């Protein structure tokens, strides 16, 4: 029985770093925080991107998130899946093409309660906004394959 316990502990300790590495690959991280430190709740509550603060943070899926206020921090902690952006904050248009592309905070849309971010005015306006349903459908399909793949491996 002691041998089993030792193997289990060793196995779990070997898996933990891998899980943490995958969490980082699944999310767009810029400056050590998700989505470049922007407050993902503010898109929903204020209708605009707002930079978060190191004073208000939360960890979700192995990644640090920042918020502009204690209220937004609390809302996120109560229901992070509601506020976390689609595709881990990577570009929605990029995900529809099977790629992970860094996003810009001012290129965003909320569709059916889900936050989507994009990488360029062309990707946002001419692809995402022009073909929203198609981009989301393709993005969902591709995300199942690329979510834990490092950006430079695509």
BELGI-V694075 format. One line per field, one symbol per residue. ss: DSSP state (H for helix, E for strand, - for the rest). psi: psi as a letter, one per 30 degrees, with the letter a starting at -180 (. if undefined). burial: # if it has 9 or more other C-alpha atoms within 8 Angstrom, else .. A space follows every 50 residues. Layout:
BEGIN
ss: ???
psi: ???
burial: ???
END
This chain:
BEGIN
ss: -HHHHHHHHHHHHHHHHHHHHHHHHH--EE--EEHHHE-HHHHHH----- E-EEEEEEEE--EEEEE--HHHHHHHHH-HHHH--HHHH--HHHHH---- ---EEEEEEEE--EEEEE--HHHHHHHHH--HHHHHHHHHHHHHHH---- HHH-
psi: eeeeeeeeeeeefeeeeeeeeeeeffkjkkhglkhggkjfeeeeefglkk klkffjlkkkhgkkkllfleeeeeeeeeiefefkllhgflkeeeefgglj kklkfgjlkkkhfkkkllfleeeeefdeeeheeeeeeeeeeeefefegkk eff.
burial: ...................#.#########..############....## ###..###....#######..##.##...#..################## #####.##.#...########.######..##..#########..####. #..#
END
